[in-house]
Amino acid sequence: MTTIHPLLKAKRRKSTLRTLGFLSPWLIGFTVFFVYPLLSTVYFSFMQYDGFNPPTFAGFKNWSYVFNDYPLFWPSLRNTLWLVIVMVTLRVVFGLGIGLLITKIKTGAGFFRTAFYLPYLAPPVAATMAFVFLLNPGTGPVNHILDSVGIPTTGWFTDPAWSKPALTILAVWGIGDLMVIFMAALLDVPKDQYEAAELDGAGAWARFRFVTLPNISPIIMFAVVTGVIQTMQYYTQPLVAGKIASGIIGNSGQQLEPGYPDKSTLTLPQLVYNLGFQRFDYGSACVIALVLFVLAMAFTALLMRRRNGFLSAED
Amino acid sequence: MTHATLAPPAQAPAPHATAVAARRTAKRKDVLHWIAVHSLGLAAALFFVLPFVFVFLTAVMSDNQALSRDLWPHDWQWSNFRQVWDTPGFLTWWRNTLVYAVSGTVLTVVSSLPVAYALAKFRFRGRNLVMVLVISTMMLPPQVIIIPMYLFWTRQLGMDGTLYPLIIPMAFGDAFTIFLLRQFLLTIPKEYTEAAKVDGCGELRTLLTVIVPMIKPAIAAVGLFQFFYCWNDYFGPQIYASSNSAAWTLSYGLESFKGAHHTNWNLTMAATVLVMAPVIVVFFFAQKAFIEGVTLTGVKG
């Protein structure tokens, strides 16, 4: 048995204190703004609570209400699934396409890069309002243009079948983040691999398929998984689009029909607002919050498994 | 030997001609390629730029024209911007947004920096666990914990109708900022911190006097991200500030502006332009830092 020299022990204690000191903002924040509210959310999910009368134990009543009787739960889950399949896929495909394009552009690269990137920065509320205006069925410029070219028009944000495609157009417009990530990844692909492929007589498609894709596949995976996580959080755009397109908002911030038109723009985060802050059913709102938590964590775990590089540190 | 130098004269021009022809076709292919790439680029750029153009053109139209088929303004009604600016509340929302964004950014950077430094440079037990927890909270939708947080800030601390519940938590580190700063710090060779230590610097002094000057671009990038996050935040102000219009931010107020100016798309678009403008101006001043930051979220690590 070796005993630790007291001097070493003191040094170790000092370094532990130092580490705790540096981490302290996060340690406090994590406890007060994450652990406590998460436990509290679990607690409230089993309570009947309207914010005025004291909470009473409700067992699984809120859980059963949300899954069986709450009319907005399954439609919003279906919407999320639709958005994951269509919106995430299109964003990744177009993000990669635009990224490829920008690496090929020789003249005016700065202009193109800025043009492709800028919409990503547009504040979501402003961008959504702009698109509700652009795609306004009666007076918007898009339908005017489609009409004059003879293409049949739709109601976009006012038509349940077209509201999600309209949101998808808005999301593809704001593709700048993915473009930059793909652009950087594409520039990192070793040049000699392309040269070798070319010597072997590989055409443009073969070079893309056998050189580009294998090299950037981790980035594609990253884009897909973060895209899915972002879709779970999708809140401002569908909410604002529904409110503005329905035309029934005053200064109260209330709306008559959540998910206008016909629940087609509902997403899970909106349900937390609807149940908690419009119906004052905090217990059921917490059930939705926990569903969101489990979904987000599942995909985050996938992300960390795929990219264990996330955790690597200099040693 | 002689045989090699006396190449058959008839064949000499042939390889030369094919080489020139090949070079010519290659050049023509290059030109065609240039044209194809740039026309595709222009078509794509139209899709990205036109919405801004239409929004702007509508913002300077008259009330009636905004509802008509004409896409080009008849008379440029610049007074629309003035009218939006003079709308009661607009200036207050603007000021609130600025206060929220600036204080939120400063607090986030100051509180996240030491945490990121510890995660990048210290060796301690549980470091990977902390990293996993940081990444997990980074991915968490804010709605997950909103019910208890709302009750905490409004019932226990009486802060309903203010932006404090959004600003105060930023003094306790932000997961995304910690993560990004750590990624930057990992790229700094150990020698710098060790040299500082040899010179007798404590860790805090090393961080402030050696590291911070080295990672200024990184700090600019995370600062910008946080600034834009606050500027664009809709959910936070909706939960905490909605009951008191004196605490509204631009993002939240903009929507009610549409409610009050029901059919005045021109004024609504003028307001939209005024909300978008600062973000675009900031971007043009800090383009490089910004794009570096985005790249780092996805590529390094």
Contacts between the chains, C-beta under 8 A, distances in Angstrom:
chain1	res1	chain2	res2	distance
A	15	B	122	7.7
A	15	B	124	7.6
A	16	B	124	7.2
A	18	B	122	7.7
A	18	B	203	6.1
A	19	B	118	5.7
A	19	B	122	5.3
A	19	B	124	4.7
A	21	B	114	7.8
A	22	B	114	4.3
A	22	B	115	6.4
A	22	B	117	6.2
A	22	B	118	3.7
A	22	B	122	7.1
A	22	B	203	7.2
A	23	B	114	7.7
A	23	B	115	5.6
A	23	B	118	5.3
A	23	B	119	8.0
A	23	B	130	7.0
A	25	B	111	4.0
A	25	B	112	7.3
A	25	B	114	6.8
A	25	B	115	5.9
A	25	B	171	7.1
A	25	B	172	5.0
A	25	B	173	4.4
A	26	B	111	7.9
A	26	B	112	7.7
A	26	B	115	4.3
A	26	B	130	7.6
A	26	B	134	7.3
A	26	B	172	6.9
A	26	B	173	4.0
A	26	B	178	6.5
A	28	B	172	5.3
A	29	B	111	7.7
A	29	B	169	6.5
A	29	B	172	2.8
A	29	B	173	4.9
A	30	B	133	6.6
A	30	B	137	6.9
A	30	B	173	7.9
A	32	B	172	7.2
A	33	B	145	7.3
A	33	B	149	7.1
A	33	B	169	5.1
A	33	B	172	6.6
A	34	B	137	5.6
A	34	B	140	7.8
A	34	B	145	6.8
A	36	B	148	7.1
A	37	B	145	3.7
A	37	B	147	7.9
A	37	B	148	4.0
A	37	B	149	5.2
A	37	B	152	7.4
A	38	B	144	7.3
A	38	B	145	6.0
A	40	B	147	7.8
A	40	B	148	3.6
A	41	B	144	6.9
A	41	B	145	6.1
A	41	B	147	6.2
A	41	B	148	5.8
A	44	B	147	6.1
A	44	B	148	6.9
A	51	B	151	7.4
A	98	B	44	6.3
A	101	B	37	6.8
A	101	B	40	6.1
A	101	B	41	5.7
A	101	B	44	6.5
A	102	B	41	7.7
A	104	B	37	4.7
A	105	B	37	5.9
A	105	B	38	6.5
A	105	B	41	5.2
A	106	B	34	6.7
A	106	B	37	7.8
A	107	B	34	7.6
A	107	B	38	6.3
A	108	B	38	7.9
A	111	B	45	7.7
A	112	B	41	5.3
A	112	B	45	5.9
A	114	B	287	7.4
A	115	B	45	4.4
A	115	B	48	5.1
A	115	B	49	5.3
A	116	B	44	7.0
A	116	B	45	7.1
A	116	B	48	5.5
A	117	B	291	7.3
A	118	B	48	7.1
A	118	B	52	7.5
A	118	B	280	6.6
A	118	B	283	7.0
A	119	B	48	5.5
A	119	B	51	7.2
A	119	B	52	7.7
A	121	B	228	6.6
A	121	B	279	5.2
A	121	B	280	6.8
A	121	B	283	5.5
A	122	B	276	5.5
A	122	B	279	7.1
A	123	B	231	6.4
A	123	B	232	4.4
A	123	B	250	7.6
A	123	B	251	5.9
A	123	B	275	5.5
A	123	B	276	6.3
A	123	B	279	6.2
A	124	B	232	5.7
A	124	B	234	6.5
A	124	B	251	7.5
A	125	B	232	7.5
A	125	B	234	5.4
A	125	B	251	4.4
A	125	B	252	7.7
A	125	B	254	5.3
A	125	B	255	6.1
A	125	B	275	7.4
A	126	B	251	7.6
A	126	B	254	6.3
A	126	B	272	4.6
A	126	B	275	4.5
A	126	B	276	5.1
A	127	B	276	7.9
A	129	B	254	6.7
A	129	B	255	7.4
A	129	B	258	6.3
A	129	B	268	6.5
A	129	B	272	5.5
A	130	B	51	5.9
A	130	B	54	8.0
A	130	B	55	4.7
A	130	B	269	7.1
A	130	B	272	5.5
A	131	B	51	7.0
A	133	B	55	7.2
A	133	B	58	6.9
A	133	B	265	5.6
A	133	B	268	7.1
A	133	B	269	6.3
A	134	B	51	5.8
A	134	B	54	5.8
A	134	B	55	7.6
A	136	B	265	7.7
A	139	B	66	7.5
A	139	B	67	4.9
A	139	B	68	7.8
A	139	B	265	7.0
A	141	B	54	5.0
A	141	B	58	7.9
A	141	B	71	5.6
A	144	B	69	5.1
A	144	B	71	7.1
A	173	B	47	7.2
A	173	B	48	6.6
A	173	B	51	6.6
A	176	B	294	7.9
A	177	B	294	5.5
A	177	B	297	7.9
A	180	B	291	5.5
A	180	B	294	4.5
A	180	B	295	5.8
A	181	B	294	6.5
A	181	B	295	6.5
A	181	B	297	7.1
A	181	B	298	3.6
A	181	B	299	6.5
A	184	B	295	4.4
A	184	B	298	7.3
A	184	B	299	5.0
A	185	B	298	7.4
A	185	B	299	6.0
A	188	B	299	7.2
A	219	B	298	6.2
A	219	B	299	7.0
A	222	B	298	5.7
A	223	B	298	7.4
A	229	B	139	5.2
A	232	B	141	6.1
A	233	B	141	4.1
A	233	B	142	7.8
A	233	B	143	7.8
A	235	B	141	7.6
A	235	B	143	7.1
A	235	B	234	7.6
A	235	B	235	5.8
A	236	B	234	4.4
A	236	B	235	6.7
A	239	B	234	7.9
A	240	B	234	7.2
A	240	B	255	6.0
A	243	B	255	6.6
A	244	B	255	7.1
A	244	B	258	5.7
A	247	B	262	7.3
A	249	B	255	7.0
A	249	B	256	7.4
A	249	B	258	7.2
A	249	B	259	4.3
A	250	B	256	7.8
A	250	B	259	5.2
A	251	B	245	7.3
A	251	B	256	4.8
A	251	B	259	6.0
A	251	B	260	6.8
A	253	B	238	6.7
A	253	B	242	5.1
A	253	B	252	7.9
A	253	B	255	7.5
A	253	B	256	7.0
A	268	B	143	7.8
A	269	B	141	5.6
A	269	B	143	4.2
A	269	B	235	7.7
A	272	B	143	4.2
A	272	B	146	6.3
A	272	B	147	7.4
A	273	B	143	7.3
A	273	B	238	7.7
A	273	B	239	7.9
A	276	B	146	7.1
A	276	B	147	5.3
A	276	B	150	7.5
A	277	B	150	7.9
A	277	B	239	7.0
A	282	B	147	5.2
A	282	B	151	7.8
A	285	B	147	5.4
A	286	B	147	5.4
A	288	B	143	7.9
A	289	B	143	6.0
A	289	B	144	4.8
A	289	B	145	7.1
A	289	B	146	7.2
A	289	B	147	6.5
A	290	B	144	7.6
A	292	B	141	5.4
A	292	B	143	6.1
A	292	B	144	5.4
A	293	B	140	7.1
A	293	B	144	4.6
A	296	B	139	5.6
A	296	B	140	5.8
A	296	B	141	6.0
A	296	B	144	7.3
A	297	B	136	6.5
A	297	B	139	7.7
A	299	B	139	7.5
A	300	B	135	6.7
A	300	B	136	5.6
A	300	B	139	4.3
A	303	B	135	7.9
A	303	B	139	7.5
A	304	B	132	6.7
A	304	B	135	6.3
A	307	B	301	6.6
A	309	B	301	4.9
A	310	B	131	7.5
A	310	B	135	6.4
A	310	B	301	5.2
A	311	B	128	5.5
A	311	B	131	5.3
A	311	B	132	7.1
A	312	B	301	7.6
A	313	B	119	7.4
A	313	B	120	6.6
A	313	B	127	7.1
A	313	B	131	7.8
A	313	B	186	6.4
A	314	B	120	7.2
A	314	B	121	7.8
A	314	B	186	5.6
A	314	B	190	6.7
A	315	B	123	7.0
